[in-house]
Amino acid sequence: EDLSEVPDGATLVFSAHGVSKRVEEQASQKKLHIIDTTCPFVQKVHDWVKKLEQDGRAVLLIGKKNHVEVMGSIGQLMYPQSAYIISNQEDVNALPSLGKVGIATQTTLSQDETEQLIGLLTQKYPDHVIQSGICQATTERQNALKAACTSGDTVLVVGDKKSSNCMRLVELAQQKGCKTYLIEQAKEVLKLSLSGHIVITSAASAPEHIVQEICRLLQGDRH
């Protein structure tokens, strides 16, 4: 969680969510062997917000406050305190007059909610440029879930409750009127009383072997 936990000269992995410039610089000073696994979609957001700042635009980042990916993206800026994180309509309403703005997005958001916020921001700031960073894996999963479930279905979402894209899938299934369960370990399905049409989806980071094990357990239980 913090570089103070890492011994000098050790190997350090930057997660797919990415990190701030400050973390990169501190890691370099500690002479760590760095393995950077930042997702390419997150890296695109990093490059985009830096360009917005260089072009003299106010940076508006649609995302969840205090999410590690959002902190890493804002942390790319020379003046991160000048950026604005937008999580809901109230945040949009509270924004001051800014002139030129640039809009970026966290990569693991709800497509529908993000489009609504982008619409509000573009109405408020005519002089704007946009680059949506929602990743392909997140988009495909949300679209597939919309197509697969109808009201009354049971939906199993495989993933971690700390995962943003996982919780967006849970919310989407609930909005569809489905009975929804978040599953972290395959054996959890054995405790559920399931019937009818069951839809299984997973977060982008969920291990595939857990998904397959859930399918085997359900088939063995004749679902």
N, C-alpha and C positions, 0 to 999 in steps of 0.2 A: 504493500500500500504506500510505502514511503521509501525514498532512496537511502534514508538513514539506516534501514534494515539490511542494506546490501553491503557486504564486505568489499573493500578496495580490490580491484583486479578480478572480481567474479564475473560470471556471465549473467547478463540481464536481458530479458525478453520484453519488448514493448508489445502490448496486446493489440488485437485487431481494432480496438477503439481508438488507438493512437494516444499520444501524450503531447504536452505543451513544449514550447521551445525551452522553457526553464528546466524541465526535466531532462531534455536532451543535453543541455549544456552542463548540468550538474553530473549527469552520467559520464560525460566525456571527461570532466575534471577528475572523477574518481578512477579514471583509466579502466572502465569496465569494458568487457567484451559484449557488444550490443548486437542483439538479433532483433531486427525491426519487422514485426509481422502486421504492421498497420494495414488495414483493408484498403485496397486501391480506391474504393468509393469514398472512404474517409479521407484519404490523401487528396482526392480531388476537391473536397470541401476545404481542406487546409490551404491548398493552392489558391482556391477561389477567394477565400476571405482575405488572404494576404494581398491579392490583386485589388480587391475592393478598397482596402485601406490605402494602398499605393495610389489609387486613382482618386483619392479624396472623398470617397463615399462613406456614409455612415453604415456600419455593418449591422444588419438585422438577422439574427440566427434563430430560426424556428426550431425549438427543441425543448427537452425536459430540463428544467433548472437543476443544477448540481449533478447531471449525468456525466459520467467520465468522458464520454465522447465529446459532449458539448464543451466541457472544460478544456479538453485538449485542442479543440478547434479555436475557441476564443484565445487560448494560450499561444496561438501562432502570431498574434497581432503585436505590434510595437506598443500600442496603447489599448490593451484589452478592456480597461475601465470605460472606454468610450463606446463599446459595443453594447447591443441590446439583445437579450434572450427573450424570445416570444413563445409562451406556452399556451396562451388562450386569448380569447377576444378581449378580456379585461386588460391584458398586457398591451394589446394594440391600441385600445382607447387611451391608455396612459402615456403613450409615446408623445414626445414634444414635436414641434415643427423642426424638420431636419434637412429639407432641401434634397440633395442627391442622396439616394440610399442604394444599397445592394443587399439582396435577400439570398440567404443560404438556408439549408435545412439539415438537420440531423438525418442520418441514413436509415434509421429504424423506426420511423413514425408511421402513423395511420395515413394512408393516401388521402382519404376523404377529409379528415380533419386538417391536414396540411394544405390541401387545395382551398379550403374555406379561409384559412388564415392568410394564404397568399392573396386571395381575392380582396380581403379587407385591407391588406397592406398596399396593394397596387392602387386601390381607390384612394387611399390616404396620401400616397406619395406618387404623383404622376411621373416624376423623374426617377425611374427605378430600373435596375437590371436584376435578373433572377437566374439562379442555377439550382435546380432541385437535386439534392444529393441522395434521395431515397434509393437504396441499393436494389439490384435486380432480384436477389434472393428474397428480400422482404416483399417487394411488389408482387412477385409470382405467387408467393404463399398466400397473400391477402386475396388476390384475384381467384386463386384456386379454391380457397375456403368459401368465398362468396358464391361460386358456382356449385360447390358440392353440397352445401347445407341449406335446408329449408326449416321453417319453424316446426319445432317438435322433435328435430333430430337431437341425438346426443353427440357432443363433440369432445374429443380428447385432444388436448394441446400438450405436446411433449416439449418440455423445456424447463427453464429456471425462472422463478418469479422475479429474479433480479434482472432478467433480460428484457429490454425494452420491446424488441420485436415480438417476443413471446407474449407479453402482456397485451400488445395490440391485437394479436390473434384471439386471445381470450375475450377482449372487449368486443371484437367484431362478431364472434360467435354468439355472445350474449345479446348483442344488438339484433341479431337474426332470430332471437327468441329460442335459442337452443339451450338445453341443459349442458353446461360446460364444466369440464374437469381439467385442472392443470396437473400433469403427470411428470414427476421428476425421475422416478425409478419404475421399471417395468412391473415389478411385483405389486405396485399400488393398484393396478387394475383388478387384481384378485379380490380386493376389498369392496369393489363397487358392484352394485346391482344394476346391470346393464341389459337393455332390451331394445328392440326396434333397430332403426337405421343408425349405425355408428360411423361417424366421420373422424378420421385421425389426421392431424396435421402436426407440424413440428417447427420450432424456432430454427433459425438459420444455423445456430451453434449447437443444436441438439445432436448428440452422437447417433449415427444411423443404426448402430447395433441395438440401441434401446428401442427405437421405433420398430425394428424387425422383431425383437423379442416380445413386444406388446402384441404385434399381429399374431405371433405364434401362440401366445397365451389365450388370445381371444378366439382364435380358430380352434384351439384345443377345448375351449369352453363352448364351442359350437355357436359362436356369434357370426 
